[in-house]
Amino acid sequence: MVPQPHLNEASTSSRDSNTRKASVQSLPKPPSTFTWRGGRRYHGDESIHYFLPCDVRELSRQSLFHEVQREVYGGYHCAEFPDDAIPRKVLEVGCGTAIWSASVADNFAARGRPDVQFVGLDIVPVHPDMHGVNFTFVQHNFHNLPLPFPDGEFDYVICRELSMVTPVHGVYGSQITDCVRVLKPGGTLELQCCERYPNTCM
């Protein structure tokens, strides 16, 4: 299914009580959230250095790449979580369509943990309604520190393909330090990113 951009300022939905809760809450969007150039939709904040479009065509490419990563890594994440140690609260930095959160939520639910909370952070809301996923969207620029979370908020933080926002050579800078800050003691930080060439991947 082609992901559809999230256009509502805020939305919530729920399923029957015997299935997973669904919750999507987005911060109100400023009027300049999106702009159009050359027939493509882009984020509208010129102070943010992110040059890829934010339209369905680009989101479809990202969704395909999501499945390619699954084949490459053998799963949606490299961190190993035994059934008795599945994280309770997860932060996906640069969530985009939030397809990663949705996929991992399904995996964790199939392993007996349908209650895991997922939080997605990105510069614009382009995720679809996340039916069946306990998901909250936070609109925030990754470069504006500190991140809008208290210390020790998450069991697991994942950053995927953020080299266009934070180059790999600076990956141990202040952004990653703040990701560590919001982790609980003993939590897991996972980085999946690369620059132009495969040998720069981490």
C-alpha positions as CSV (number, residue, x, y, z in Angstrom):
1,M,0.0,0.0,0.0
2,V,1.3,3.4,-0.9
3,P,1.5,5.5,2.3
4,Q,-0.7,8.6,2.3
5,P,0.6,11.8,3.8
6,H,-0.9,12.7,7.2
7,L,-2.8,15.9,6.6
8,N,-4.8,16.3,9.8
9,E,-3.5,18.5,12.5
10,A,-4.4,15.9,15.1
11,S,-6.3,12.7,15.0
12,T,-7.1,9.8,17.2
13,S,-8.6,6.4,16.4
14,S,-9.3,3.2,18.3
15,R,-10.1,-0.4,17.8
16,D,-12.2,-2.8,19.8
17,S,-11.1,-3.2,23.4
18,N,-9.7,-6.6,22.8
19,T,-7.2,-5.4,20.2
20,R,-4.3,-3.0,20.3
21,K,-5.0,0.7,21.1
22,A,-4.4,3.1,18.4
23,S,-3.4,6.7,19.1
24,V,-1.9,9.3,16.8
25,Q,-1.5,12.8,18.1
26,S,0.3,15.5,16.0
27,L,1.3,18.9,17.2
28,P,-0.5,21.7,15.2
29,K,1.3,22.4,12.0
30,P,2.4,25.9,11.2
31,P,0.9,27.4,8.0
32,S,4.3,27.0,6.1
33,T,4.6,23.2,6.9
34,F,4.9,22.4,3.1
35,T,5.9,24.3,0.0
36,W,5.9,23.2,-3.7
37,R,8.7,23.5,-6.2
38,G,8.9,22.0,-9.7
39,G,5.7,20.1,-9.0
40,R,7.1,18.4,-5.9
41,R,6.2,19.0,-2.3
42,Y,8.9,19.9,0.2
43,H,9.0,21.0,3.8
44,G,8.5,24.7,4.2
45,D,11.1,25.7,6.7
46,E,14.1,27.1,4.9
47,S,16.2,27.0,8.0
48,I,16.2,23.1,7.9
49,H,18.8,21.6,5.6
50,Y,16.8,18.7,4.2
51,F,16.5,18.7,0.4
52,L,14.4,15.6,-0.4
53,P,10.7,16.0,-1.2
54,C,7.9,15.1,1.2
55,D,5.4,13.9,-1.4
56,V,3.9,10.5,-2.0
57,R,6.4,9.7,-4.7
58,E,9.3,10.1,-2.2
59,L,7.5,8.4,0.6
60,S,6.9,5.4,-1.6
61,R,10.6,5.3,-2.3
62,Q,11.4,5.4,1.4
63,S,8.9,2.6,2.1
64,L,10.6,0.4,-0.6
65,F,13.9,1.2,1.0
66,H,12.5,0.1,4.4
67,E,11.8,-3.3,2.9
68,V,15.3,-3.4,1.3
69,Q,16.8,-2.8,4.8
70,R,14.8,-5.6,6.2
71,E,16.4,-7.9,3.7
72,V,19.9,-6.6,4.3
73,Y,19.7,-6.6,8.1
74,G,17.5,-9.7,8.4
75,G,14.9,-7.7,10.2
76,Y,13.7,-4.2,11.0
77,H,16.3,-3.7,13.7
78,C,19.7,-5.0,14.5
79,A,19.3,-4.8,18.3
80,E,18.3,-8.1,19.8
81,F,15.4,-8.2,22.3
82,P,14.4,-11.5,23.9
83,D,10.7,-12.0,24.5
84,D,11.1,-11.1,28.1
85,A,13.1,-7.9,27.4
86,I,11.0,-6.2,24.6
87,P,11.2,-2.4,25.2
88,R,8.2,-0.6,26.7
89,K,8.7,2.7,25.0
90,V,10.5,3.4,21.7
91,L,11.6,6.6,20.0
92,E,12.0,6.6,16.2
93,V,14.0,9.7,15.2
94,G,13.3,10.9,11.7
95,C,10.2,8.7,11.5
96,G,8.9,9.9,8.1
97,T,5.9,7.7,7.3
98,A,6.4,5.8,10.6
99,I,6.4,2.5,8.6
100,W,9.3,1.3,10.8
101,S,7.2,1.9,14.0
102,A,4.2,0.1,12.5
103,S,6.3,-2.9,11.4
104,V,8.1,-3.3,14.7
105,A,4.8,-2.8,16.6
106,D,3.4,-5.7,14.6
107,N,6.5,-7.8,15.4
108,F,6.4,-7.1,19.1
109,A,2.6,-7.7,19.3
110,A,3.1,-11.1,17.7
111,R,5.6,-11.9,20.4
112,G,3.1,-11.0,23.1
113,R,3.7,-7.3,23.7
114,P,0.9,-5.3,22.0
115,D,1.3,-2.5,24.6
116,V,4.6,-1.0,23.4
117,Q,4.5,2.7,23.0
118,F,6.1,4.3,19.9
119,V,7.0,7.9,19.5
120,G,8.0,9.3,16.1
121,L,9.9,12.5,15.7
122,D,10.3,14.4,12.5
123,I,10.2,17.9,10.9
124,V,6.9,17.4,9.2
125,P,3.9,15.0,9.7
126,V,3.8,12.7,6.7
127,H,2.6,9.5,8.4
128,P,-0.7,7.9,7.7
129,D,-3.3,7.2,10.5
130,M,-1.6,4.4,12.5
131,H,-4.6,2.1,13.2
132,G,-3.7,-0.5,15.7
133,V,-0.4,1.1,16.8
134,N,0.2,2.9,20.1
135,F,1.9,5.8,18.3
136,T,2.4,9.5,19.0
137,F,4.0,11.9,16.6
138,V,6.1,14.9,17.8
139,Q,7.0,17.6,15.3
140,H,10.5,18.8,16.0
141,N,13.8,19.5,14.3
142,F,16.5,17.0,15.3
143,H,19.0,19.9,15.4
144,N,17.1,21.9,18.0
145,L,18.4,20.6,21.3
146,P,17.5,19.4,23.8
147,L,15.0,17.0,22.3
148,P,11.5,17.6,23.8
149,F,11.7,14.6,26.2
150,P,12.8,14.2,29.8
151,D,15.9,12.3,30.8
152,G,15.4,8.5,30.7
153,E,12.1,8.5,28.8
154,F,12.8,5.6,26.4
155,D,14.0,2.0,26.5
156,Y,15.0,2.1,22.8
157,V,15.9,4.9,20.5
158,I,16.5,4.3,16.8
159,C,17.9,6.7,14.2
160,R,17.6,5.6,10.6
161,E,19.1,7.2,7.5
162,L,19.8,10.6,9.1
163,S,23.0,11.3,7.2
164,M,21.3,14.0,5.2
165,V,20.5,15.7,8.5
166,T,23.5,14.7,10.6
167,P,26.4,13.4,8.5
168,V,28.1,10.2,9.6
169,H,31.3,12.0,10.5
170,G,29.4,14.0,13.1
171,V,27.2,11.2,14.3
172,Y,28.8,11.3,17.8
173,G,28.0,14.9,18.2
174,S,25.4,16.6,20.3
175,Q,22.4,15.1,18.6
176,I,23.5,11.5,19.5
177,T,24.5,12.6,23.0
178,D,21.0,13.9,23.5
179,C,19.6,10.6,22.2
180,V,21.6,8.9,25.0
181,R,20.2,11.4,27.5
182,V,16.6,10.4,26.8
183,L,17.4,6.7,27.2
184,K,16.8,4.9,30.4
185,P,19.9,3.4,32.1
186,G,20.6,0.2,30.2
187,G,18.5,1.3,27.2
188,T,19.5,0.7,23.6
189,L,20.5,3.2,21.0
190,E,20.6,1.9,17.4
191,L,22.0,3.9,14.4
192,Q,21.3,2.8,10.9
193,C,22.8,5.3,8.5
194,C,25.2,5.8,5.7
195,E,26.6,8.6,3.5
196,R,27.2,8.0,-0.3
197,Y,28.9,4.7,-0.3
198,P,28.2,1.4,1.3
199,N,31.5,1.3,3.1
200,T,30.5,4.3,5.2
201,C,27.5,2.6,6.7
202,M,27.3,2.0,10.4
